[in-house]
Amino acid sequence: MRKIVIAGNWKMYKTRTESLEFLQGFMSCLTETPEEREVVLCVPFTSLAVLSKNLHGSRIRLGAQNVHWQESGAFTGEISGPMLSELGVRYVIIGHSERRQYFGETDETVNLRLKAAQKYDLIPILCVGETKQQRDAGETEAHIFSQLAKDLVDVDQEKLVIAYEPIWAIGTGDTCETKEANRVIGLIRSKLTNPGVPIQYGGSVKPENIDEVMAQPEIDGVLVGGASLEAASFARIVNYQ
Ligand SMILES: O=C(CO)COP(=O)(O)O
């Protein structure tokens, strides 16, 4: 049985106070969640410390949204593995399309970040996915295979989660057809040396479509943006049928 990982990616949303407010509402909704589902909140750096303190003893795992490959150094604006580990962070999103698109993230830097995360006992959630243009040109598979080949060089596949996030489905309300997401995720799995890696789907996941997404045999969880910002909505996603 592959592990199920349901993760919220808060992106650049929520102050420290708003994060705590979310947590209070969310925790009260989690009582019925099956134990084997890993629940992860990937929050802004400024909310990590307070959530870490308040999550103590809870089954919710803490995640960050980036990590640098050096342990320390003159890298203004970056954050290191030891800084995250010390706060009890377990997961870190790496190579999200927004990092690749707006902040110059390349397959080479993604690879460096993945290896650094694992070195400091953080489980990376590697994001891959195609643009609308690539999909329309029939280049979906070639693009994703190229990302995987470059991103995963010397990466330990025993400590890894992958998220398939078609870029055209992110924040658009335009979910990838679930059978198509299942097909692409099956293809991603065929390229891995460890078929047990949990592979999530991400892109406009919401309470209305979570049951259908999770009914697909290849999909081992979801990476949720907008719908993870509201406690009742994310709890409904975590408690999918
Ligand atoms: O980018 C995403 C998660 O990383 C998906 O965002 P949305 O769920 O808002 O489409």
The ligand as a Tripos MOL2 file, in Angstrom:
@<TRIPOS>MOLECULE
LIG
   10     9     1     0     0
SMALL
NO_CHARGES

@<TRIPOS>ATOM
      1 O1         -0.6130   25.1230   -6.9800 O.2       1 LIG1
      2 C1         -1.3720   24.3870   -6.3860 C.2       1 LIG1
      3 C2         -0.9090   23.6100   -5.2210 C.3       1 LIG1
      4 O2          0.4690   23.6170   -5.1280 O.3       1 LIG1
      5 C3         -2.7880   24.2500   -6.7750 C.3       1 LIG1
      6 O3         -3.4460   25.4480   -6.5080 O.3       1 LIG1
      7 P1         -5.0540   25.4930   -6.5870 P.3       1 LIG1
      8 O4         -5.5630   24.3420   -5.7580 O.co2     1 LIG1
      9 O5         -5.4160   26.8310   -6.0240 O.co2     1 LIG1
     10 O6         -5.4190   25.3230   -8.0340 O.co2     1 LIG1
@<TRIPOS>BOND
     1     1     2 2
     2     2     3 1
     3     2     5 1
     4     3     4 1
     5     5     6 1
     6     6     7 1
     7     7     8 2
     8     7     9 1
     9     7    10 1
@<TRIPOS>SUBSTRUCTURE
     1 LIG1         1 GROUP 0 **** ****
